Amino acid sequence: MKKITLLLTFCTIFTFAKATVIIDETFNFSVANLASEATWTTTGTLTTGTGRNIEAGGLIYSNAGGNYIHSGLGKKINHDYSAGSNYIAYKTFSTISSGVVYLSFLYQPNGDQGQTASEILGLSSSTTNSAVKIWAGKQTDGTKNPYRIGLTRSSTASGDIVWSSSTYSTSDVLLIVIKYDLSTYAATLFINPIIASTSEPTPVATAETDGTTRTSLINLMFKHNGSSLAKFFVSGVRVSTTWTEAVAAQSTASPLTTPTVGTASATTASGFTANWTSVANAVGYDVKVYLGANLVSTTNVSGQAIESLAITGLMSGLTYTYKVIAKGDITNFSNSDPSAASATVTTLDPFAANTINTDFGNISWGEAVLSQPASGSYPSSSINGFDLSAAVLYTGTVKGIKGESHTNRIAIDKSSIGGKITFPTVNSVEQIEIHATAGTAGNGFQLKEFDATTNTWSAIGSTYVYDANTKATGLDSIYIIPISRSVPTKFRIENPTNGGIYILQIITRTTNPALLAKPTVGEASGVTSTGFTANWTAVANATGYKVYVYQGTTLVEGAPFSANNQATESLAITGLTPEIAYTYKVQAIGNGDVSFSDSFLSFAASTTTSTTTGLNSNVTKNFMTISGKTIIAPEVGNFEVYNLQGAKIYSATNQSKINLNGSTGLYIVKFTNSIGNQFTQKISIK
């Protein structure tokens, strides 16, 4: 018991000492608006900058605890929308799926609060909904000044807002702190808490039940929806994981000496250990990690003598640098300037590959879940170098339109939950082929590529939509996407809809082959009791063909059957069962994806094997014609007629036609001409 107690105590101290600032956003950009800033993404029709202008002078705020950490720093956003429809600007950070997250910022209305409920700023798990968001609104009696502040944890509906009982003057700058707890899924709101306080006060509002539970956060997001009026200033935004970081104070004391950074060590696929020399009088250190010029994270560690810190949560196969700031005690020493940048350090990527070709039925993918989780409860995991976020390996066999059969698939949760799959690094690529399906027409997926220069994901093309109405039941859709990259890169698939999407296979190629045309099939010939000849038209540039033969929906034993050479247009199929209906499809085969890839399967042709009578012929085709009960041959010869049980019921010699006055039904007619050629044909007498 003593050992367990000591371990728990150590873990508690370590967690407290190692805090993380996810984002420090002071909007100190040279551009005029967020739409022009590369580190932010703007969606909707207001993408030219109207409504979210960047203006000089950060908002200023202080109270008994001192100045807010970003008070007066950088620039501010002048948010000025009077109408619109779901206009969004967001900044992405590394996914947070556990612990607590704080969003702190300075806020002031721009004039009287004229709208009943205006969306301000929040943290989201996607770009369609917010997990936690601040609202401003006039009072219930219509009073616009003072106004009130409210909170939702996961809703776009004004009726779900939990309002603070206090009101605030539009002339005042507010320090707003919101907290989201990823264990209880509750959001709490604090207005003007004491700067540099070490514990949370009583929140002014708590939201616990509205909307769908958000199990992760990934975006800092402005959102404007409908015709609501939203006019305000925002500056000095911080996203962090501890209360002390959320309400940190500025210092006016002399700065500490700048640390000297060393070389990173203990590099892994998701991080490394940052090293530096300690600084006298420091109370701790901030380690800022950069991807190019973009700040990825800020991690804090307490203690003057500390000289290293393990950095985690990074992407594999990317090159980072870091800087270290010595932290002062505020009263006697302020923080040092940031150190010089470290030498570059590239995270490992053990799953980096020249090509990807997934097989979700392989044992390396683990056990597939037998039932699909409810939305919002999908797990996250890393398997074979793929990062699954709100996505899960799900059981089920699905047939493909290239003749393949997919065992298991990846089910991706809907957009509002942030469902996605991130690929391992691909060293080079010319073409991506994705097999997918969805339960509802209009659902689909987005393919995105990581841009290390901006630390953002950019869409490749538009949404790849699945049209279930044009597909046979149980078949996938295949999306072939040319994309030429000669250097290592990373891709991911996102679900942009509020429905389910399933990924059945992911293939990347270092070539960009053309998809062969699918063959046109003809009627079967040479039908016997044990087989037939499949016929089709040749396809340009094919190297051969595969013939898929089905009894119902099941491939017969040995199928698909192969035929070589581009000009081949038929293949004899044997070993079948008498009096059974079969269908067949034909696929043109390319040259191994060098310049041509295999075609989709042709449409199906149907045929039925004949009865077992010992009358199997060397030629079976539509040789004879039927007129009423008269069977007509194109030449004189001998007729033999059998029922489907194999019994002979009629014969005639030296005739070109015969008349059957018997019962209606199906019969087998054998005709032998004057030189001994035999023809067998199944006929129907009505």
Solvent accessible surface area in square Angstrom, and as a share of the most:
residue,aa,sasa,rsa
1,M,179,0.80
2,K,170,0.72
3,K,172,0.73
4,I,99,0.50
5,T,80,0.46
6,L,126,0.63
7,L,109,0.54
8,L,111,0.55
9,T,69,0.40
10,F,133,0.55
11,C,61,0.37
12,T,92,0.54
13,I,107,0.54
14,F,107,0.45
15,T,97,0.56
16,F,157,0.66
17,A,21,0.16
18,K,49,0.21
19,A,8,0.06
20,T,30,0.18
21,V,5,0.03
22,I,21,0.11
23,I,11,0.06
24,D,35,0.18
25,E,6,0.03
26,T,31,0.18
27,F,1,0.00
28,N,104,0.53
29,F,36,0.15
30,S,116,0.75
31,V,46,0.27
32,A,69,0.53
33,N,18,0.09
34,L,1,0.00
35,A,33,0.26
36,S,65,0.42
37,E,21,0.10
38,A,65,0.50
39,T,28,0.16
40,W,10,0.03
41,T,47,0.27
42,T,28,0.16
43,T,52,0.30
44,G,42,0.41
45,T,107,0.62
46,L,44,0.22
47,T,61,0.36
48,T,114,0.66
49,G,6,0.06
50,T,86,0.50
51,G,4,0.03
52,R,7,0.02
53,N,60,0.31
54,I,19,0.10
55,E,62,0.28
56,A,81,0.63
57,G,41,0.39
58,G,8,0.08
59,L,15,0.08
60,I,125,0.64
61,Y,23,0.09
62,S,61,0.40
63,N,43,0.22
64,A,103,0.80
65,G,28,0.27
66,G,29,0.28
67,N,58,0.30
68,Y,0,0.00
69,I,25,0.13
70,H,13,0.06
71,S,10,0.07
72,G,36,0.35
73,L,83,0.41
74,G,26,0.25
75,K,53,0.22
76,K,33,0.14
77,I,0,0.00
78,N,23,0.12
79,H,0,0.00
80,D,61,0.32
81,Y,8,0.03
82,S,70,0.45
83,A,60,0.46
84,G,20,0.20
85,S,70,0.45
86,N,60,0.31
87,Y,25,0.10
88,I,5,0.03
89,A,0,0.00
90,Y,27,0.10
91,K,38,0.16
92,T,32,0.18
93,F,12,0.05
94,S,58,0.37
95,T,59,0.35
96,I,22,0.11
97,S,66,0.43
98,S,81,0.52
99,G,46,0.44
100,V,40,0.23
101,V,0,0.00
102,Y,7,0.03
103,L,0,0.00
104,S,0,0.00
105,F,0,0.00
106,L,0,0.00
107,Y,1,0.00
108,Q,36,0.16
109,P,6,0.04
110,N,52,0.27
111,G,45,0.43
112,D,88,0.45
113,Q,12,0.05
114,G,23,0.23
115,Q,53,0.23
116,T,73,0.42
117,A,9,0.07
118,S,2,0.01
119,E,8,0.03
120,I,2,0.01
121,L,2,0.01
122,G,0,0.00
123,L,1,0.00
124,S,0,0.00
125,S,2,0.01
126,S,10,0.07
127,T,41,0.24
128,T,45,0.26
129,N,30,0.15
130,S,1,0.01
131,A,0,0.00
132,V,0,0.00
133,K,3,0.01
134,I,0,0.00
135,W,10,0.04
136,A,0,0.00
137,G,0,0.00
138,K,52,0.22
139,Q,42,0.19
140,T,123,0.72
141,D,114,0.59
142,G,34,0.33
143,T,46,0.27
144,K,93,0.40
145,N,68,0.35
146,P,53,0.33
147,Y,0,0.00
148,R,39,0.14
149,I,0,0.00
150,G,0,0.00
151,L,0,0.00
152,T,0,0.00
153,R,16,0.06
154,S,3,0.02
155,S,8,0.05
156,T,51,0.30
157,A,50,0.39
158,S,63,0.40
159,G,76,0.73
160,D,56,0.29
161,I,15,0.08
162,V,56,0.32
163,W,56,0.20
164,S,7,0.04
165,S,116,0.75
166,S,54,0.35
167,T,60,0.35
168,Y,29,0.11
169,S,39,0.25
170,T,14,0.08
171,S,84,0.54
172,D,70,0.36
173,V,31,0.18
174,L,3,0.02
175,L,0,0.00
176,I,0,0.00
177,V,0,0.00
178,I,0,0.00
179,K,36,0.15
180,Y,0,0.00
181,D,28,0.14
182,L,10,0.05
183,S,87,0.56
184,T,90,0.52
185,Y,68,0.26
186,A,15,0.12
187,A,0,0.00
188,T,23,0.13
189,L,0,0.00
190,F,4,0.02
191,I,21,0.11
192,N,56,0.29
193,P,8,0.05
194,I,91,0.46
195,I,1,0.01
196,A,49,0.38
197,S,27,0.17
198,T,116,0.68
199,S,80,0.51
200,E,64,0.29
201,P,64,0.40
202,T,118,0.68
203,P,47,0.29
204,V,57,0.33
205,A,8,0.06
206,T,52,0.30
207,A,1,0.01
208,E,106,0.48
209,T,122,0.71
210,D,16,0.08
211,G,45,0.43
212,T,49,0.28
213,T,40,0.23
214,R,5,0.02
215,T,35,0.20
216,S,15,0.10
217,L,0,0.00
218,I,13,0.07
219,N,7,0.03
220,L,0,0.00
221,M,2,0.01
222,F,0,0.00
223,K,6,0.03
224,H,2,0.01
225,N,58,0.30
226,G,30,0.29
227,S,93,0.60
228,S,16,0.10
229,L,51,0.25
230,A,1,0.01
231,K,73,0.31
232,F,1,0.01
233,F,33,0.14
234,V,0,0.00
235,S,0,0.00
236,G,0,0.00
237,V,0,0.00
238,R,18,0.07
239,V,0,0.00
240,S,0,0.00
241,T,37,0.22
242,T,33,0.19
243,W,14,0.05
244,T,57,0.33
245,E,16,0.07
246,A,0,0.00
247,V,0,0.00
248,A,22,0.17
249,A,11,0.08
250,Q,47,0.21
251,S,34,0.22
252,T,134,0.78
253,A,24,0.18
254,S,74,0.48
255,P,87,0.55
256,L,12,0.06
257,T,100,0.58
258,T,55,0.32
259,P,6,0.04
260,T,88,0.51
261,V,29,0.17
262,G,32,0.31
263,T,103,0.60
264,A,18,0.14
265,S,51,0.33
266,A,75,0.58
267,T,40,0.23
268,T,68,0.39
269,A,35,0.27
270,S,51,0.33
271,G,2,0.02
272,F,4,0.02
273,T,26,0.15
274,A,0,0.00
275,N,37,0.19
276,W,9,0.03
277,T,74,0.43
278,S,40,0.26
279,V,11,0.06
280,A,71,0.55
281,N,86,0.44
282,A,4,0.03
283,V,72,0.41
284,G,2,0.02
285,Y,0,0.00
286,D,13,0.07
287,V,0,0.00
288,K,28,0.12
289,V,0,0.00
290,Y,37,0.14
291,L,6,0.03
292,G,59,0.56
293,A,99,0.77
294,N,15,0.08
295,L,56,0.28
296,V,19,0.11
297,S,19,0.12
298,T,3,0.01
299,T,10,0.06
300,N,25,0.13
301,V,15,0.09
302,S,52,0.34
303,G,29,0.28
304,Q,72,0.32
305,A,78,0.61
306,I,60,0.30
307,E,83,0.37
308,S,51,0.33
309,L,11,0.06
310,A,50,0.39
311,I,5,0.03
312,T,96,0.56
313,G,51,0.49
314,L,15,0.08
315,M,47,0.21
316,S,24,0.15
317,G,24,0.23
318,L,23,0.11
319,T,63,0.37
320,Y,5,0.02
321,T,27,0.16
322,Y,0,0.00
323,K,58,0.25
324,V,0,0.00
325,I,18,0.09
326,A,0,0.00
327,K,44,0.19
328,G,7,0.07
329,D,56,0.29
330,I,73,0.37
331,T,114,0.66
332,N,95,0.49
333,F,63,0.26
334,S,13,0.08
335,N,56,0.29
336,S,7,0.04
337,D,94,0.49
338,P,70,0.44
339,S,5,0.03
340,A,80,0.62
341,A,54,0.42
342,S,10,0.06
343,A,67,0.52
344,T,95,0.55
345,V,15,0.08
346,T,69,0.40
347,T,3,0.02
348,L,96,0.48
349,D,30,0.16
350,P,101,0.64
351,F,101,0.42
352,A,41,0.32
353,A,28,0.22
354,N,100,0.51
355,T,69,0.40
356,I,12,0.06
357,N,103,0.53
358,T,9,0.05
359,D,85,0.44
360,F,5,0.02
361,G,34,0.32
362,N,68,0.35
363,I,162,0.82
364,S,62,0.40
365,W,16,0.05
366,G,45,0.43
367,E,167,0.75
368,A,17,0.13
369,V,51,0.29
370,L,153,0.76
371,S,82,0.53
372,Q,62,0.27
373,P,34,0.21
374,A,76,0.59
375,S,56,0.36
376,G,10,0.10
377,S,69,0.44
378,Y,19,0.07
379,P,67,0.42
380,S,72,0.46
381,S,51,0.33
382,S,83,0.54
383,I,37,0.19
384,N,46,0.24
385,G,21,0.20
386,F,8,0.03
387,D,70,0.36
388,L,4,0.02
389,S,19,0.12
390,A,7,0.05
391,A,1,0.01
392,V,12,0.07
393,L,8,0.04
394,Y,34,0.13
395,T,45,0.26
396,G,25,0.24
397,T,93,0.54
398,V,16,0.09
399,K,90,0.38
400,G,3,0.03
401,I,30,0.15
402,K,27,0.11
403,G,20,0.19
404,E,44,0.20
405,S,71,0.46
406,H,12,0.05
407,T,71,0.41
408,N,22,0.11
409,R,36,0.13
410,I,1,0.01
411,A,0,0.00
412,I,1,0.00
413,D,4,0.02
414,K,50,0.21
415,S,10,0.06
416,S,5,0.03
417,I,2,0.01
418,G,12,0.11
419,G,2,0.02
420,K,16,0.07
421,I,2,0.01
422,T,15,0.09
423,F,2,0.01
424,P,6,0.04
425,T,6,0.04
426,V,0,0.00
427,N,53,0.27
428,S,34,0.22
429,V,1,0.01
430,E,54,0.24
431,Q,2,0.01
432,I,0,0.00
433,E,2,0.01
434,I,0,0.00
435,H,3,0.01
436,A,0,0.00
437,T,16,0.09
438,A,8,0.06
439,G,70,0.67
440,T,82,0.47
441,A,39,0.31
442,G,45,0.43
443,N,19,0.10
444,G,1,0.01
445,F,1,0.00
446,Q,40,0.18
447,L,1,0.00
448,K,26,0.11
449,E,23,0.10
450,F,18,0.08
451,D,50,0.26
452,A,42,0.32
453,T,106,0.62
454,T,27,0.16
455,N,37,0.19
456,T,19,0.11
457,W,37,0.13
458,S,57,0.37
459,A,54,0.42
460,I,30,0.15
461,G,55,0.53
462,S,88,0.57
463,T,43,0.25
464,Y,43,0.16
465,V,78,0.45
466,Y,12,0.05
467,D,56,0.29
468,A,31,0.24
469,N,129,0.66
470,T,94,0.55
471,K,62,0.26
472,A,63,0.49
473,T,143,0.83
474,G,47,0.45
475,L,32,0.16
476,D,0,0.00
477,S,6,0.04
478,I,19,0.10
479,Y,30,0.11
480,I,54,0.27
481,I,10,0.05
482,P,87,0.55
483,I,13,0.06
484,S,70,0.45
485,R,86,0.31
486,S,101,0.65
487,V,96,0.55
488,P,85,0.53
489,T,16,0.09
490,K,10,0.04
491,F,0,0.00
492,R,22,0.08
493,I,0,0.00
494,E,28,0.12
495,N,4,0.02
496,P,40,0.25
497,T,26,0.15
498,N,102,0.52
499,G,20,0.20
500,G,27,0.26
501,I,1,0.01
502,Y,33,0.13
503,I,0,0.00
504,L,3,0.02
505,Q,32,0.14
506,I,0,0.00
507,I,17,0.09
508,T,3,0.01
509,R,24,0.09
510,T,65,0.38
511,T,47,0.27
512,N,80,0.41
513,P,6,0.04
514,A,55,0.42
515,L,68,0.34
516,L,9,0.04
517,A,69,0.53
518,K,82,0.35
519,P,5,0.03
520,T,91,0.53
521,V,30,0.17
522,G,32,0.31
523,E,133,0.59
524,A,20,0.15
525,S,37,0.24
526,G,23,0.22
527,V,26,0.15
528,T,28,0.16
529,S,3,0.02
530,T,61,0.35
531,G,4,0.04
532,F,5,0.02
533,T,32,0.19
534,A,0,0.00
535,N,35,0.18
536,W,9,0.03
537,T,73,0.42
538,A,36,0.28
539,V,14,0.08
540,A,70,0.55
541,N,85,0.44
542,A,5,0.04
543,T,70,0.41
544,G,6,0.05
545,Y,2,0.01
546,K,69,0.29
547,V,0,0.00
548,Y,13,0.05
549,V,0,0.00
550,Y,24,0.09
551,Q,90,0.40
552,G,62,0.60
553,T,107,0.62
554,T,91,0.53
555,L,65,0.32
556,V,24,0.14
557,E,171,0.77
558,G,56,0.54
559,A,18,0.14
560,P,47,0.30
561,F,50,0.21
562,S,77,0.49
563,A,9,0.07
564,N,113,0.58
565,N,103,0.53
566,Q,73,0.33
567,A,76,0.59
568,T,34,0.20
569,E,83,0.37
570,S,50,0.32
571,L,41,0.20
572,A,70,0.54
573,I,4,0.02
574,T,103,0.60
575,G,73,0.70
576,L,16,0.08
577,T,74,0.43
578,P,40,0.25
579,E,82,0.37
580,I,47,0.24
581,A,70,0.54
582,Y,5,0.02
583,T,41,0.24
584,Y,0,0.00
585,K,52,0.22
586,V,0,0.00
587,Q,6,0.03
588,A,0,0.00
589,I,34,0.17
590,G,4,0.04
591,N,59,0.30
592,G,66,0.63
593,D,45,0.23
594,V,99,0.57
595,S,49,0.32
596,F,54,0.23
597,S,2,0.01
598,D,44,0.23
599,S,0,0.00
600,F,53,0.22
601,L,20,0.10
602,S,5,0.03
603,F,154,0.64
604,A,53,0.41
605,A,14,0.11
606,S,86,0.56
607,T,19,0.11
608,T,56,0.33
609,T,0,0.00
610,S,12,0.08
611,T,6,0.04
612,T,92,0.53
613,T,35,0.20
614,G,73,0.70
615,L,22,0.11
616,N,79,0.40
617,S,17,0.11
618,N,119,0.61
619,V,55,0.32
620,T,16,0.09
621,K,109,0.46
622,N,120,0.62
623,F,30,0.12
624,M,5,0.02
625,T,85,0.49
626,I,64,0.33
627,S,67,0.43
628,G,61,0.59
629,K,65,0.27
630,T,28,0.16
631,I,0,0.00
632,I,64,0.33
633,A,5,0.04
634,P,94,0.59
635,E,66,0.29
636,V,83,0.48
637,G,5,0.05
638,N,62,0.32
639,F,1,0.00
640,E,47,0.21
641,V,0,0.00
642,Y,20,0.07
643,N,39,0.20
644,L,39,0.19
645,Q,154,0.69
646,G,25,0.24
647,A,52,0.41
648,K,108,0.46
649,I,84,0.43
650,Y,82,0.31
651,S,64,0.42
652,A,19,0.15
653,T,87,0.51
654,N,114,0.59
655,Q,82,0.36
656,S,42,0.27
657,K,118,0.50
658,I,9,0.05
659,N,69,0.35
660,L,14,0.07
661,N,129,0.66
662,G,51,0.49
663,S,87,0.56
664,T,83,0.48
665,G,31,0.30
666,L,85,0.42
667,Y,22,0.08
668,I,3,0.01
669,V,0,0.00
670,K,30,0.13
671,F,0,0.00
672,T,29,0.17
673,N,14,0.07
674,S,104,0.67
675,I,140,0.71
676,G,46,0.44
677,N,64,0.33
678,Q,59,0.26
679,F,19,0.08
680,T,9,0.05
681,Q,17,0.08
682,K,71,0.30
683,I,7,0.03
684,S,51,0.33
685,I,3,0.01
686,K,183,0.77
